[in-house]
Amino acid sequence: MAAATSSSPKSVHDFTVKDAKGNEVDLSIYKGKVLLIVNVASQCGLTNSNYTELAQLYHKYKDHGFEILAFPCNQFGNQEPGSNEEIVQFACTRFKAEYPIFDKVSTFSLF
């Protein structure tokens, strides 16, 4: 995740990130929306309930300015070892995820 400007980011909207296909996404496109930014992992003990509840939340509120931004991370017990393609396939096929899933992140290097 990199800052969209050369100065220190002041808001989540100041960041540019990569989606699961490697495309740059300027988070300013989400200005005016309520965001739930969440780390996800396909092999976590809470995967089933988390992905199910995320899908329900998104379905219920997506037409009311709500967006989920899912960032896979493998740093917590190696619970997300898959490739970006495998992660998207898993979330979209098994849990009908319709919200954006981004490139796997390293949370320890964000700050």
ChimeraX attribute file (.defattr): number of C-alpha atoms within 10 A of each C-alpha:
attribute: neighborCount
match mode: 1-to-1
recipient: residues
	/A:1	15
	/A:2	13
	/A:3	18
	/A:4	18
	/A:5	10
	/A:6	8
	/A:7	8
	/A:8	10
	/A:9	13
	/A:10	9
	/A:11	10
	/A:12	16
	/A:13	16
	/A:14	17
	/A:15	18
	/A:16	17
	/A:17	18
	/A:18	18
	/A:19	18
	/A:20	21
	/A:21	12
	/A:22	11
	/A:23	11
	/A:24	14
	/A:25	15
	/A:26	17
	/A:27	17
	/A:28	14
	/A:29	9
	/A:30	15
	/A:31	11
	/A:32	10
	/A:33	13
	/A:34	14
	/A:35	14
	/A:36	14
	/A:37	12
	/A:38	14
	/A:39	16
	/A:40	23
	/A:41	27
	/A:42	23
	/A:43	15
	/A:44	14
	/A:45	10
	/A:46	12
	/A:47	16
	/A:48	14
	/A:49	11
	/A:50	16
	/A:51	20
	/A:52	16
	/A:53	13
	/A:54	20
	/A:55	19
	/A:56	15
	/A:57	15
	/A:58	18
	/A:59	16
	/A:60	11
	/A:61	13
	/A:62	16
	/A:63	9
	/A:64	10
	/A:65	12
	/A:66	17
	/A:67	20
	/A:68	22
	/A:69	18
	/A:70	22
	/A:71	21
	/A:72	27
	/A:73	22
	/A:74	19
	/A:75	14
	/A:76	10
	/A:77	11
	/A:78	13
	/A:79	17
	/A:80	20
	/A:81	17
	/A:82	18
	/A:83	13
	/A:84	19
	/A:85	11
	/A:86	14
	/A:87	22
	/A:88	21
	/A:89	14
	/A:90	15
	/A:91	22
	/A:92	16
	/A:93	10
	/A:94	12
	/A:95	19
	/A:96	16
	/A:97	22
	/A:98	14
	/A:99	17
	/A:100	13
	/A:101	24
	/A:102	23
	/A:103	23
	/A:104	23
	/A:105	17
	/A:106	13
	/A:107	15
	/A:108	7
	/A:109	7
	/A:110	8
	/A:111	4
